[in-house]
């Protein structure tokens, strides 16, 4: 069975500890020395909803797209 590869499979996934037992997942794509653009998803989406915009913007900009707390690979609140 063939495996399908997607352009977003090559992107860097990162995790940032931001508090007590809170970790946010984010994508960081594009030239590190470029102007940063932060894309924030709405409810009930993930960073993945921006994948086509990230692909286009990352040619010129450094694009950072987090999974907000409780979504995707970011930690879920305990209470």
mmJSON file of the N, C-alpha and C atoms, coordinates in Angstrom:
{"data_MODEL":{"atom_site":{
"group_PDB":["ATOM","ATOM","ATOM","ATOM","ATOM","ATOM","ATOM","ATOM","ATOM","ATOM","ATOM","ATOM","ATOM","ATOM","ATOM","ATOM","ATOM","ATOM","ATOM","ATOM","ATOM","ATOM","ATOM","ATOM","ATOM","ATOM","ATOM","ATOM","ATOM","ATOM","ATOM","ATOM","ATOM","ATOM","ATOM","ATOM","ATOM","ATOM","ATOM","ATOM","ATOM","ATOM","ATOM","ATOM","ATOM","ATOM","ATOM","ATOM","ATOM","ATOM","ATOM","ATOM","ATOM","ATOM","ATOM","ATOM","ATOM","ATOM","ATOM","ATOM","ATOM","ATOM","ATOM","ATOM","ATOM","ATOM","ATOM","ATOM","ATOM","ATOM","ATOM","ATOM","ATOM","ATOM","ATOM","ATOM","ATOM","ATOM","ATOM","ATOM","ATOM","ATOM","ATOM","ATOM","ATOM","ATOM","ATOM","ATOM","ATOM","ATOM","ATOM","ATOM","ATOM","ATOM","ATOM","ATOM","ATOM","ATOM","ATOM","ATOM","ATOM","ATOM","ATOM","ATOM","ATOM","ATOM","ATOM","ATOM","ATOM","ATOM","ATOM","ATOM","ATOM","ATOM","ATOM","ATOM","ATOM","ATOM","ATOM","ATOM","ATOM","ATOM","ATOM","ATOM","ATOM","ATOM","ATOM","ATOM","ATOM","ATOM","ATOM","ATOM","ATOM","ATOM","ATOM","ATOM","ATOM","ATOM","ATOM","ATOM","ATOM","ATOM","ATOM","ATOM","ATOM","ATOM","ATOM","ATOM","ATOM","ATOM","ATOM","ATOM","ATOM","ATOM","ATOM","ATOM","ATOM","ATOM","ATOM","ATOM","ATOM","ATOM","ATOM","ATOM","ATOM","ATOM","ATOM","ATOM","ATOM","ATOM","ATOM","ATOM","ATOM","ATOM","ATOM","ATOM","ATOM","ATOM","ATOM","ATOM","ATOM","ATOM","ATOM","ATOM","ATOM","ATOM","ATOM","ATOM","ATOM","ATOM","ATOM","ATOM","ATOM","ATOM","ATOM","ATOM","ATOM","ATOM","ATOM","ATOM","ATOM","ATOM","ATOM","ATOM","ATOM","ATOM","ATOM","ATOM","ATOM","ATOM","ATOM","ATOM","ATOM","ATOM","ATOM","ATOM","ATOM","ATOM","ATOM","ATOM","ATOM","ATOM","ATOM","ATOM","ATOM","ATOM","ATOM","ATOM","ATOM","ATOM","ATOM","ATOM","ATOM","ATOM","ATOM","ATOM","ATOM"],
"id":[1,2,3,4,5,6,7,8,9,10,11,12,13,14,15,16,17,18,19,20,21,22,23,24,25,26,27,28,29,30,31,32,33,34,35,36,37,38,39,40,41,42,43,44,45,46,47,48,49,50,51,52,53,54,55,56,57,58,59,60,61,62,63,64,65,66,67,68,69,70,71,72,73,74,75,76,77,78,79,80,81,82,83,84,85,86,87,88,89,90,91,92,93,94,95,96,97,98,99,100,101,102,103,104,105,106,107,108,109,110,111,112,113,114,115,116,117,118,119,120,121,122,123,124,125,126,127,128,129,130,131,132,133,134,135,136,137,138,139,140,141,142,143,144,145,146,147,148,149,150,151,152,153,154,155,156,157,158,159,160,161,162,163,164,165,166,167,168,169,170,171,172,173,174,175,176,177,178,179,180,181,182,183,184,185,186,187,188,189,190,191,192,193,194,195,196,197,198,199,200,201,202,203,204,205,206,207,208,209,210,211,212,213,214,215,216,217,218,219,220,221,222,223,224,225,226,227,228,229,230,231,232,233,234,235,236,237],
"type_symbol":["N","C","C","N","C","C","N","C","C","N","C","C","N","C","C","N","C","C","N","C","C","N","C","C","N","C","C","N","C","C","N","C","C","N","C","C","N","C","C","N","C","C","N","C","C","N","C","C","N","C","C","N","C","C","N","C","C","N","C","C","N","C","C","N","C","C","N","C","C","N","C","C","N","C","C","N","C","C","N","C","C","N","C","C","N","C","C","N","C","C","N","C","C","N","C","C","N","C","C","N","C","C","N","C","C","N","C","C","N","C","C","N","C","C","N","C","C","N","C","C","N","C","C","N","C","C","N","C","C","N","C","C","N","C","C","N","C","C","N","C","C","N","C","C","N","C","C","N","C","C","N","C","C","N","C","C","N","C","C","N","C","C","N","C","C","N","C","C","N","C","C","N","C","C","N","C","C","N","C","C","N","C","C","N","C","C","N","C","C","N","C","C","N","C","C","N","C","C","N","C","C","N","C","C","N","C","C","N","C","C","N","C","C","N","C","C","N","C","C","N","C","C","N","C","C","N","C","C","N","C","C","N","C","C","N","C","C"],
"label_atom_id":["N","CA","C","N","CA","C","N","CA","C","N","CA","C","N","CA","C","N","CA","C","N","CA","C","N","CA","C","N","CA","C","N","CA","C","N","CA","C","N","CA","C","N","CA","C","N","CA","C","N","CA","C","N","CA","C","N","CA","C","N","CA","C","N","CA","C","N","CA","C","N","CA","C","N","CA","C","N","CA","C","N","CA","C","N","CA","C","N","CA","C","N","CA","C","N","CA","C","N","CA","C","N","CA","C","N","CA","C","N","CA","C","N","CA","C","N","CA","C","N","CA","C","N","CA","C","N","CA","C","N","CA","C","N","CA","C","N","CA","C","N","CA","C","N","CA","C","N","CA","C","N","CA","C","N","CA","C","N","CA","C","N","CA","C","N","CA","C","N","CA","C","N","CA","C","N","CA","C","N","CA","C","N","CA","C","N","CA","C","N","CA","C","N","CA","C","N","CA","C","N","CA","C","N","CA","C","N","CA","C","N","CA","C","N","CA","C","N","CA","C","N","CA","C","N","CA","C","N","CA","C","N","CA","C","N","CA","C","N","CA","C","N","CA","C","N","CA","C","N","CA","C","N","CA","C","N","CA","C","N","CA","C","N","CA","C","N","CA","C","N","CA","C","N","CA","C"],
"label_alt_id":[null,null,null,null,null,null,null,null,null,null,null,null,null,null,null,null,null,null,null,null,null,null,null,null,null,null,null,null,null,null,null,null,null,null,null,null,null,null,null,null,null,null,null,null,null,null,null,null,null,null,null,null,null,null,null,null,null,null,null,null,null,null,null,null,null,null,null,null,null,null,null,null,null,null,null,null,null,null,null,null,null,null,null,null,null,null,null,null,null,null,null,null,null,null,null,null,null,null,null,null,null,null,null,null,null,null,null,null,null,null,null,null,null,null,null,null,null,null,null,null,null,null,null,null,null,null,null,null,null,null,null,null,null,null,null,null,null,null,null,null,null,null,null,null,null,null,null,null,null,null,null,null,null,null,null,null,null,null,null,null,null,null,null,null,null,null,null,null,null,null,null,null,null,null,null,null,null,null,null,null,null,null,null,null,null,null,null,null,null,null,null,null,null,null,null,null,null,null,null,null,null,null,null,null,null,null,null,null,null,null,null,null,null,null,null,null,null,null,null,null,null,null,null,null,null,null,null,null,null,null,null,null,null,null,null,null,null],
"label_comp_id":["UNK","UNK","UNK","UNK","UNK","UNK","UNK","UNK","UNK","UNK","UNK","UNK","UNK","UNK","UNK","UNK","UNK","UNK","UNK","UNK","UNK","UNK","UNK","UNK","UNK","UNK","UNK","UNK","UNK","UNK","UNK","UNK","UNK","UNK","UNK","UNK","UNK","UNK","UNK","UNK","UNK","UNK","UNK","UNK","UNK","UNK","UNK","UNK","UNK","UNK","UNK","UNK","UNK","UNK","UNK","UNK","UNK","UNK","UNK","UNK","UNK","UNK","UNK","UNK","UNK","UNK","UNK","UNK","UNK","UNK","UNK","UNK","UNK","UNK","UNK","UNK","UNK","UNK","UNK","UNK","UNK","UNK","UNK","UNK","UNK","UNK","UNK","UNK","UNK","UNK","UNK","UNK","UNK","UNK","UNK","UNK","UNK","UNK","UNK","UNK","UNK","UNK","UNK","UNK","UNK","UNK","UNK","UNK","UNK","UNK","UNK","UNK","UNK","UNK","UNK","UNK","UNK","UNK","UNK","UNK","UNK","UNK","UNK","UNK","UNK","UNK","UNK","UNK","UNK","UNK","UNK","UNK","UNK","UNK","UNK","UNK","UNK","UNK","UNK","UNK","UNK","UNK","UNK","UNK","UNK","UNK","UNK","UNK","UNK","UNK","UNK","UNK","UNK","UNK","UNK","UNK","UNK","UNK","UNK","UNK","UNK","UNK","UNK","UNK","UNK","UNK","UNK","UNK","UNK","UNK","UNK","UNK","UNK","UNK","UNK","UNK","UNK","UNK","UNK","UNK","UNK","UNK","UNK","UNK","UNK","UNK","UNK","UNK","UNK","UNK","UNK","UNK","UNK","UNK","UNK","UNK","UNK","UNK","UNK","UNK","UNK","UNK","UNK","UNK","UNK","UNK","UNK","UNK","UNK","UNK","UNK","UNK","UNK","UNK","UNK","UNK","UNK","UNK","UNK","UNK","UNK","UNK","UNK","UNK","UNK","UNK","UNK","UNK","UNK","UNK","UNK","UNK","UNK","UNK","UNK","UNK","UNK"],
"label_asym_id":["A","A","A","A","A","A","A","A","A","A","A","A","A","A","A","A","A","A","A","A","A","A","A","A","A","A","A","A","A","A","A","A","A","A","A","A","A","A","A","A","A","A","A","A","A","A","A","A","A","A","A","A","A","A","A","A","A","A","A","A","A","A","A","A","A","A","A","A","A","A","A","A","A","A","A","A","A","A","A","A","A","A","A","A","A","A","A","A","A","A","A","A","A","A","A","A","A","A","A","A","A","A","A","A","A","A","A","A","A","A","A","A","A","A","A","A","A","A","A","A","A","A","A","A","A","A","A","A","A","A","A","A","A","A","A","A","A","A","A","A","A","A","A","A","A","A","A","A","A","A","A","A","A","A","A","A","A","A","A","A","A","A","A","A","A","A","A","A","A","A","A","A","A","A","A","A","A","A","A","A","A","A","A","A","A","A","A","A","A","A","A","A","A","A","A","A","A","A","A","A","A","A","A","A","A","A","A","A","A","A","A","A","A","A","A","A","A","A","A","A","A","A","A","A","A","A","A","A","A","A","A","A","A","A","A","A","A"],
"label_entity_id":["1","1","1","1","1","1","1","1","1","1","1","1","1","1","1","1","1","1","1","1","1","1","1","1","1","1","1","1","1","1","1","1","1","1","1","1","1","1","1","1","1","1","1","1","1","1","1","1","1","1","1","1","1","1","1","1","1","1","1","1","1","1","1","1","1","1","1","1","1","1","1","1","1","1","1","1","1","1","1","1","1","1","1","1","1","1","1","1","1","1","1","1","1","1","1","1","1","1","1","1","1","1","1","1","1","1","1","1","1","1","1","1","1","1","1","1","1","1","1","1","1","1","1","1","1","1","1","1","1","1","1","1","1","1","1","1","1","1","1","1","1","1","1","1","1","1","1","1","1","1","1","1","1","1","1","1","1","1","1","1","1","1","1","1","1","1","1","1","1","1","1","1","1","1","1","1","1","1","1","1","1","1","1","1","1","1","1","1","1","1","1","1","1","1","1","1","1","1","1","1","1","1","1","1","1","1","1","1","1","1","1","1","1","1","1","1","1","1","1","1","1","1","1","1","1","1","1","1","1","1","1","1","1","1","1","1","1"],
"label_seq_id":[1,1,1,2,2,2,3,3,3,4,4,4,5,5,5,6,6,6,7,7,7,8,8,8,9,9,9,10,10,10,11,11,11,12,12,12,13,13,13,14,14,14,15,15,15,16,16,16,17,17,17,18,18,18,19,19,19,20,20,20,21,21,21,22,22,22,23,23,23,24,24,24,25,25,25,26,26,26,27,27,27,28,28,28,29,29,29,30,30,30,31,31,31,32,32,32,33,33,33,34,34,34,35,35,35,36,36,36,37,37,37,38,38,38,39,39,39,40,40,40,41,41,41,42,42,42,43,43,43,44,44,44,45,45,45,46,46,46,47,47,47,48,48,48,49,49,49,50,50,50,51,51,51,52,52,52,53,53,53,54,54,54,55,55,55,56,56,56,57,57,57,58,58,58,59,59,59,60,60,60,61,61,61,62,62,62,63,63,63,64,64,64,65,65,65,66,66,66,67,67,67,68,68,68,69,69,69,70,70,70,71,71,71,72,72,72,73,73,73,74,74,74,75,75,75,76,76,76,77,77,77,78,78,78,79,79,79],
"pdbx_PDB_ins_code":[null,null,null,null,null,null,null,null,null,null,null,null,null,null,null,null,null,null,null,null,null,null,null,null,null,null,null,null,null,null,null,null,null,null,null,null,null,null,null,null,null,null,null,null,null,null,null,null,null,null,null,null,null,null,null,null,null,null,null,null,null,null,null,null,null,null,null,null,null,null,null,null,null,null,null,null,null,null,null,null,null,null,null,null,null,null,null,null,null,null,null,null,null,null,null,null,null,null,null,null,null,null,null,null,null,null,null,null,null,null,null,null,null,null,null,null,null,null,null,null,null,null,null,null,null,null,null,null,null,null,null,null,null,null,null,null,null,null,null,null,null,null,null,null,null,null,null,null,null,null,null,null,null,null,null,null,null,null,null,null,null,null,null,null,null,null,null,null,null,null,null,null,null,null,null,null,null,null,null,null,null,null,null,null,null,null,null,null,null,null,null,null,null,null,null,null,null,null,null,null,null,null,null,null,null,null,null,null,null,null,null,null,null,null,null,null,null,null,null,null,null,null,null,null,null,null,null,null,null,null,null,null,null,null,null,null,null],
"Cartn_x":[0.844,0.0,0.891,0.615,1.413,1.052,2.057,1.85,1.835,0.836,0.734,1.501,2.33,3.08,2.451,2.363,1.781,2.83,2.671,3.656,3.788,2.729,2.785,3.494,3.752,4.483,5.925,6.447,7.836,7.997,6.91,6.985,7.427,8.075,8.604,7.5,7.333,6.377,7.154,6.682,7.358,6.371,6.921,6.115,6.722,5.886,6.356,5.659,6.439,5.836,5.489,4.244,3.808,3.257,3.335,2.836,2.817,2.199,2.104,1.336,2.045,1.434,0.711,1.122,0.515,1.59,1.312,2.228,1.441,1.933,1.288,2.098,1.403,2.003,1.905,2.936,2.875,3.734,3.37,4.115,4.939,6.177,7.073,7.705,7.258,7.654,8.145,9.142,9.648,10.994,11.576,12.901,12.899,13.831,13.893,14.174,14.819,15.139,14.083,12.989,11.92,10.957,10.14,9.104,8.133,7.87,6.955,5.487,4.704,3.251,2.687,1.769,1.158,-0.288,-0.642,-1.997,-2.663,-3.779,-4.479,-5.829,-6.05,-7.3,-8.456,-9.653,-10.865,-11.372,-12.544,-13.14,-14.032,-14.004,-13.239,-12.139,-11.291,-10.279,-8.924,-7.907,-6.526,-5.606,-4.292,-3.329,-3.524,-3.939,-4.077,-5.046,-5.988,-6.926,-6.25,-5.046,-4.268,-3.271,-3.243,-2.158,-1.906,-2.934,-2.716,-2.195,-2.667,-2.135,-0.683,-0.38,0.993,1.915,1.483,2.301,2.645,1.673,1.906,2.72,2.334,3.001,4.443,4.734,6.069,7.15,6.772,7.769,8.461,7.757,8.282,8.405,7.517,7.44,7.768,8.104,8.181,6.773,6.162,4.772,4.724,4.044,3.874,2.374,1.968,0.548,0.383,-0.107,-0.272,-1.605,-1.614,-2.87,-3.191,-4.333,-4.69,-4.897,-4.867,-4.973,-6.237,-6.034,-7.151,-7.468,-6.711,-6.946,-5.714,-5.93,-4.83,-3.849,-2.563,-1.502,-1.159,-1.864,-1.64,-2.333,-1.835,-2.41,-3.825,-4.593,-5.977,-6.045,-6.833,-6.969,-7.502,-7.003,-7.448,-8.82,-9.157,-10.458,-11.182],
"Cartn_y":[-1.179,0.0,1.245,2.174,3.4,4.389,5.11,6.137,7.496,8.296,9.63,10.616,11.44,12.471,13.821,14.668,15.997,17.052,18.237,19.3,19.647,19.525,19.893,18.84,17.668,16.642,17.055,17.988,18.435,19.559,20.106,21.273,20.906,21.867,21.686,21.865,20.864,20.936,21.235,22.194,22.605,22.614,22.59,22.638,23.657,24.556,25.597,25.445,25.242,25.232,26.669,26.907,28.281,28.448,27.423,27.523,26.163,26.104,24.84,23.809,22.791,21.693,22.159,23.284,23.791,23.81,23.131,23.107,23.419,24.369,24.713,24.156,23.532,23.032,24.14,24.273,25.246,24.807,25.303,25.098,26.351,26.187,27.319,27.059,27.806,27.539,28.824,28.708,29.85,30.312,31.302,31.8,32.385,31.963,32.422,33.918,34.499,35.922,36.796,36.194,36.945,37.539,38.467,39.061,37.966,37.849,36.798,37.168,36.164,36.272,35.175,35.537,34.557,34.345,33.101,32.737,32.003,32.526,31.948,31.405,30.123,29.49,29.872,29.686,29.888,28.561,28.589,27.388,26.762,25.503,24.418,23.93,24.785,24.447,24.156,23.925,23.663,24.472,24.419,25.055,24.555,23.301,22.642,23.373,24.096,24.87,25.967,26.349,27.386,26.804,25.503,24.862,25.479,25.857,26.425,27.856,28.622,29.967,29.901,28.943,28.771,28.463,27.582,27.211,28.443,29.298,30.493,31.544,31.849,32.907,32.567,31.288,30.897,31.059,31.371,31.654,32.982,33.891,35.23,35.522,34.953,35.264,34.044,34.309,33.247,33.109,31.961,31.758,30.857,31.346,30.607,30.404,29.149,28.841,27.863,28.344,27.462,26.717,25.609,24.986,25.646,26.288,26.949,25.901,26.344,25.442,24.588,23.282,22.348,21.856,22.301,21.901,21.204,20.287,19.626,18.979,19.312,18.714,19.54,20.643,21.437,20.767,21.056,20.422,20.93,20.084,20.386,20.86,21.906,22.366,21.248,21.195,20.18,20.51,21.803,22.198,23.109],
"Cartn_z":[0.0,0.0,0.0,-0.872,-0.989,0.115,0.567,1.581,0.905,1.193,0.616,1.476,0.827,1.537,1.234,2.236,2.077,2.394,1.83,2.052,3.525,4.299,5.717,6.577,6.021,6.77,7.049,6.27,6.412,7.431,7.943,8.819,10.228,10.862,12.213,13.256,14.096,15.207,16.477,17.243,18.471,19.631,20.834,22.05,22.995,23.51,24.423,25.772,26.848,28.182,28.566,28.94,29.234,30.648,31.453,32.825,33.476,34.629,35.364,34.548,34.087,33.326,32.064,31.5,30.268,29.188,28.085,26.956,25.695,24.908,23.645,22.482,21.56,20.325,19.282,18.454,17.366,16.191,15.023,13.786,13.56,13.146,12.871,11.51,10.492,9.111,8.452,7.606,6.85,7.362,6.684,7.068,8.479,9.309,10.7,10.814,9.82,9.879,9.201,8.734,8.07,9.101,8.653,9.502,9.945,11.25,11.713,11.502,11.179,11.073,11.968,12.866,13.763,13.321,13.058,12.65,13.807,14.283,15.435,14.971,15.215,14.787,15.699,15.185,15.974,16.512,17.12,17.673,16.623,16.406,17.007,16.069,15.607,14.602,15.243,14.407,14.806,13.898,14.144,13.248,11.824,11.686,10.392,9.458,10.021,9.212,8.4,8.794,8.103,7.102,6.87,6.123,4.75,4.021,2.684,2.766,3.747,3.957,4.426,5.301,5.78,4.608,3.737,2.58,1.744,1.483,0.666,1.418,2.649,3.418,3.776,3.993,4.458,3.397,2.187,1.147,1.414,2.102,2.376,3.865,4.665,6.09,6.949,8.197,9.2,9.762,9.605,10.007,11.241,12.257,13.503,13.706,13.869,14.034,15.195,16.338,17.497,17.487,18.209,18.627,19.96,20.065,21.313,22.409,23.639,24.795,24.701,24.814,24.746,23.348,22.355,20.969,20.407,19.473,18.783,19.736,19.557,20.367,21.605,21.828,23.044,24.227,25.427,26.616,26.885,27.54,27.886,29.331,29.599,30.987,31.881,33.109,34.066,34.649,34.703,35.26,34.321],
"occupancy":[1.0,1.0,1.0,1.0,1.0,1.0,1.0,1.0,1.0,1.0,1.0,1.0,1.0,1.0,1.0,1.0,1.0,1.0,1.0,1.0,1.0,1.0,1.0,1.0,1.0,1.0,1.0,1.0,1.0,1.0,1.0,1.0,1.0,1.0,1.0,1.0,1.0,1.0,1.0,1.0,1.0,1.0,1.0,1.0,1.0,1.0,1.0,1.0,1.0,1.0,1.0,1.0,1.0,1.0,1.0,1.0,1.0,1.0,1.0,1.0,1.0,1.0,1.0,1.0,1.0,1.0,1.0,1.0,1.0,1.0,1.0,1.0,1.0,1.0,1.0,1.0,1.0,1.0,1.0,1.0,1.0,1.0,1.0,1.0,1.0,1.0,1.0,1.0,1.0,1.0,1.0,1.0,1.0,1.0,1.0,1.0,1.0,1.0,1.0,1.0,1.0,1.0,1.0,1.0,1.0,1.0,1.0,1.0,1.0,1.0,1.0,1.0,1.0,1.0,1.0,1.0,1.0,1.0,1.0,1.0,1.0,1.0,1.0,1.0,1.0,1.0,1.0,1.0,1.0,1.0,1.0,1.0,1.0,1.0,1.0,1.0,1.0,1.0,1.0,1.0,1.0,1.0,1.0,1.0,1.0,1.0,1.0,1.0,1.0,1.0,1.0,1.0,1.0,1.0,1.0,1.0,1.0,1.0,1.0,1.0,1.0,1.0,1.0,1.0,1.0,1.0,1.0,1.0,1.0,1.0,1.0,1.0,1.0,1.0,1.0,1.0,1.0,1.0,1.0,1.0,1.0,1.0,1.0,1.0,1.0,1.0,1.0,1.0,1.0,1.0,1.0,1.0,1.0,1.0,1.0,1.0,1.0,1.0,1.0,1.0,1.0,1.0,1.0,1.0,1.0,1.0,1.0,1.0,1.0,1.0,1.0,1.0,1.0,1.0,1.0,1.0,1.0,1.0,1.0,1.0,1.0,1.0,1.0,1.0,1.0,1.0,1.0,1.0,1.0,1.0,1.0,1.0,1.0,1.0,1.0,1.0,1.0],
"B_iso_or_equiv":[0.0,0.0,0.0,0.0,0.0,0.0,0.0,0.0,0.0,0.0,0.0,0.0,0.0,0.0,0.0,0.0,0.0,0.0,0.0,0.0,0.0,0.0,0.0,0.0,0.0,0.0,0.0,0.0,0.0,0.0,0.0,0.0,0.0,0.0,0.0,0.0,0.0,0.0,0.0,0.0,0.0,0.0,0.0,0.0,0.0,0.0,0.0,0.0,0.0,0.0,0.0,0.0,0.0,0.0,0.0,0.0,0.0,0.0,0.0,0.0,0.0,0.0,0.0,0.0,0.0,0.0,0.0,0.0,0.0,0.0,0.0,0.0,0.0,0.0,0.0,0.0,0.0,0.0,0.0,0.0,0.0,0.0,0.0,0.0,0.0,0.0,0.0,0.0,0.0,0.0,0.0,0.0,0.0,0.0,0.0,0.0,0.0,0.0,0.0,0.0,0.0,0.0,0.0,0.0,0.0,0.0,0.0,0.0,0.0,0.0,0.0,0.0,0.0,0.0,0.0,0.0,0.0,0.0,0.0,0.0,0.0,0.0,0.0,0.0,0.0,0.0,0.0,0.0,0.0,0.0,0.0,0.0,0.0,0.0,0.0,0.0,0.0,0.0,0.0,0.0,0.0,0.0,0.0,0.0,0.0,0.0,0.0,0.0,0.0,0.0,0.0,0.0,0.0,0.0,0.0,0.0,0.0,0.0,0.0,0.0,0.0,0.0,0.0,0.0,0.0,0.0,0.0,0.0,0.0,0.0,0.0,0.0,0.0,0.0,0.0,0.0,0.0,0.0,0.0,0.0,0.0,0.0,0.0,0.0,0.0,0.0,0.0,0.0,0.0,0.0,0.0,0.0,0.0,0.0,0.0,0.0,0.0,0.0,0.0,0.0,0.0,0.0,0.0,0.0,0.0,0.0,0.0,0.0,0.0,0.0,0.0,0.0,0.0,0.0,0.0,0.0,0.0,0.0,0.0,0.0,0.0,0.0,0.0,0.0,0.0,0.0,0.0,0.0,0.0,0.0,0.0,0.0,0.0,0.0,0.0,0.0,0.0],
"pdbx_formal_charge":[null,null,null,null,null,null,null,null,null,null,null,null,null,null,null,null,null,null,null,null,null,null,null,null,null,null,null,null,null,null,null,null,null,null,null,null,null,null,null,null,null,null,null,null,null,null,null,null,null,null,null,null,null,null,null,null,null,null,null,null,null,null,null,null,null,null,null,null,null,null,null,null,null,null,null,null,null,null,null,null,null,null,null,null,null,null,null,null,null,null,null,null,null,null,null,null,null,null,null,null,null,null,null,null,null,null,null,null,null,null,null,null,null,null,null,null,null,null,null,null,null,null,null,null,null,null,null,null,null,null,null,null,null,null,null,null,null,null,null,null,null,null,null,null,null,null,null,null,null,null,null,null,null,null,null,null,null,null,null,null,null,null,null,null,null,null,null,null,null,null,null,null,null,null,null,null,null,null,null,null,null,null,null,null,null,null,null,null,null,null,null,null,null,null,null,null,null,null,null,null,null,null,null,null,null,null,null,null,null,null,null,null,null,null,null,null,null,null,null,null,null,null,null,null,null,null,null,null,null,null,null,null,null,null,null,null,null],
"auth_seq_id":[1,1,1,2,2,2,3,3,3,4,4,4,5,5,5,6,6,6,7,7,7,8,8,8,9,9,9,10,10,10,11,11,11,12,12,12,13,13,13,14,14,14,15,15,15,16,16,16,17,17,17,18,18,18,19,19,19,20,20,20,21,21,21,22,22,22,23,23,23,24,24,24,25,25,25,26,26,26,27,27,27,28,28,28,29,29,29,30,30,30,31,31,31,32,32,32,33,33,33,34,34,34,35,35,35,36,36,36,37,37,37,38,38,38,39,39,39,40,40,40,41,41,41,42,42,42,43,43,43,44,44,44,45,45,45,46,46,46,47,47,47,48,48,48,49,49,49,50,50,50,51,51,51,52,52,52,53,53,53,54,54,54,55,55,55,56,56,56,57,57,57,58,58,58,59,59,59,60,60,60,61,61,61,62,62,62,63,63,63,64,64,64,65,65,65,66,66,66,67,67,67,68,68,68,69,69,69,70,70,70,71,71,71,72,72,72,73,73,73,74,74,74,75,75,75,76,76,76,77,77,77,78,78,78,79,79,79],
"auth_comp_id":["UNK","UNK","UNK","UNK","UNK","UNK","UNK","UNK","UNK","UNK","UNK","UNK","UNK","UNK","UNK","UNK","UNK","UNK","UNK","UNK","UNK","UNK","UNK","UNK","UNK","UNK","UNK","UNK","UNK","UNK","UNK","UNK","UNK","UNK","UNK","UNK","UNK","UNK","UNK","UNK","UNK","UNK","UNK","UNK","UNK","UNK","UNK","UNK","UNK","UNK","UNK","UNK","UNK","UNK","UNK","UNK","UNK","UNK","UNK","UNK","UNK","UNK","UNK","UNK","UNK","UNK","UNK","UNK","UNK","UNK","UNK","UNK","UNK","UNK","UNK","UNK","UNK","UNK","UNK","UNK","UNK","UNK","UNK","UNK","UNK","UNK","UNK","UNK","UNK","UNK","UNK","UNK","UNK","UNK","UNK","UNK","UNK","UNK","UNK","UNK","UNK","UNK","UNK","UNK","UNK","UNK","UNK","UNK","UNK","UNK","UNK","UNK","UNK","UNK","UNK","UNK","UNK","UNK","UNK","UNK","UNK","UNK","UNK","UNK","UNK","UNK","UNK","UNK","UNK","UNK","UNK","UNK","UNK","UNK","UNK","UNK","UNK","UNK","UNK","UNK","UNK","UNK","UNK","UNK","UNK","UNK","UNK","UNK","UNK","UNK","UNK","UNK","UNK","UNK","UNK","UNK","UNK","UNK","UNK","UNK","UNK","UNK","UNK","UNK","UNK","UNK","UNK","UNK","UNK","UNK","UNK","UNK","UNK","UNK","UNK","UNK","UNK","UNK","UNK","UNK","UNK","UNK","UNK","UNK","UNK","UNK","UNK","UNK","UNK","UNK","UNK","UNK","UNK","UNK","UNK","UNK","UNK","UNK","UNK","UNK","UNK","UNK","UNK","UNK","UNK","UNK","UNK","UNK","UNK","UNK","UNK","UNK","UNK","UNK","UNK","UNK","UNK","UNK","UNK","UNK","UNK","UNK","UNK","UNK","UNK","UNK","UNK","UNK","UNK","UNK","UNK","UNK","UNK","UNK","UNK","UNK","UNK"],
"auth_asym_id":["A","A","A","A","A","A","A","A","A","A","A","A","A","A","A","A","A","A","A","A","A","A","A","A","A","A","A","A","A","A","A","A","A","A","A","A","A","A","A","A","A","A","A","A","A","A","A","A","A","A","A","A","A","A","A","A","A","A","A","A","A","A","A","A","A","A","A","A","A","A","A","A","A","A","A","A","A","A","A","A","A","A","A","A","A","A","A","A","A","A","A","A","A","A","A","A","A","A","A","A","A","A","A","A","A","A","A","A","A","A","A","A","A","A","A","A","A","A","A","A","A","A","A","A","A","A","A","A","A","A","A","A","A","A","A","A","A","A","A","A","A","A","A","A","A","A","A","A","A","A","A","A","A","A","A","A","A","A","A","A","A","A","A","A","A","A","A","A","A","A","A","A","A","A","A","A","A","A","A","A","A","A","A","A","A","A","A","A","A","A","A","A","A","A","A","A","A","A","A","A","A","A","A","A","A","A","A","A","A","A","A","A","A","A","A","A","A","A","A","A","A","A","A","A","A","A","A","A","A","A","A","A","A","A","A","A","A"],
"auth_atom_id":["N","CA","C","N","CA","C","N","CA","C","N","CA","C","N","CA","C","N","CA","C","N","CA","C","N","CA","C","N","CA","C","N","CA","C","N","CA","C","N","CA","C","N","CA","C","N","CA","C","N","CA","C","N","CA","C","N","CA","C","N","CA","C","N","CA","C","N","CA","C","N","CA","C","N","CA","C","N","CA","C","N","CA","C","N","CA","C","N","CA","C","N","CA","C","N","CA","C","N","CA","C","N","CA","C","N","CA","C","N","CA","C","N","CA","C","N","CA","C","N","CA","C","N","CA","C","N","CA","C","N","CA","C","N","CA","C","N","CA","C","N","CA","C","N","CA","C","N","CA","C","N","CA","C","N","CA","C","N","CA","C","N","CA","C","N","CA","C","N","CA","C","N","CA","C","N","CA","C","N","CA","C","N","CA","C","N","CA","C","N","CA","C","N","CA","C","N","CA","C","N","CA","C","N","CA","C","N","CA","C","N","CA","C","N","CA","C","N","CA","C","N","CA","C","N","CA","C","N","CA","C","N","CA","C","N","CA","C","N","CA","C","N","CA","C","N","CA","C","N","CA","C","N","CA","C","N","CA","C","N","CA","C","N","CA","C","N","CA","C","N","CA","C","N","CA","C"],
"pdbx_PDB_model_num":[1,1,1,1,1,1,1,1,1,1,1,1,1,1,1,1,1,1,1,1,1,1,1,1,1,1,1,1,1,1,1,1,1,1,1,1,1,1,1,1,1,1,1,1,1,1,1,1,1,1,1,1,1,1,1,1,1,1,1,1,1,1,1,1,1,1,1,1,1,1,1,1,1,1,1,1,1,1,1,1,1,1,1,1,1,1,1,1,1,1,1,1,1,1,1,1,1,1,1,1,1,1,1,1,1,1,1,1,1,1,1,1,1,1,1,1,1,1,1,1,1,1,1,1,1,1,1,1,1,1,1,1,1,1,1,1,1,1,1,1,1,1,1,1,1,1,1,1,1,1,1,1,1,1,1,1,1,1,1,1,1,1,1,1,1,1,1,1,1,1,1,1,1,1,1,1,1,1,1,1,1,1,1,1,1,1,1,1,1,1,1,1,1,1,1,1,1,1,1,1,1,1,1,1,1,1,1,1,1,1,1,1,1,1,1,1,1,1,1,1,1,1,1,1,1,1,1,1,1,1,1,1,1,1,1,1,1]
}}}
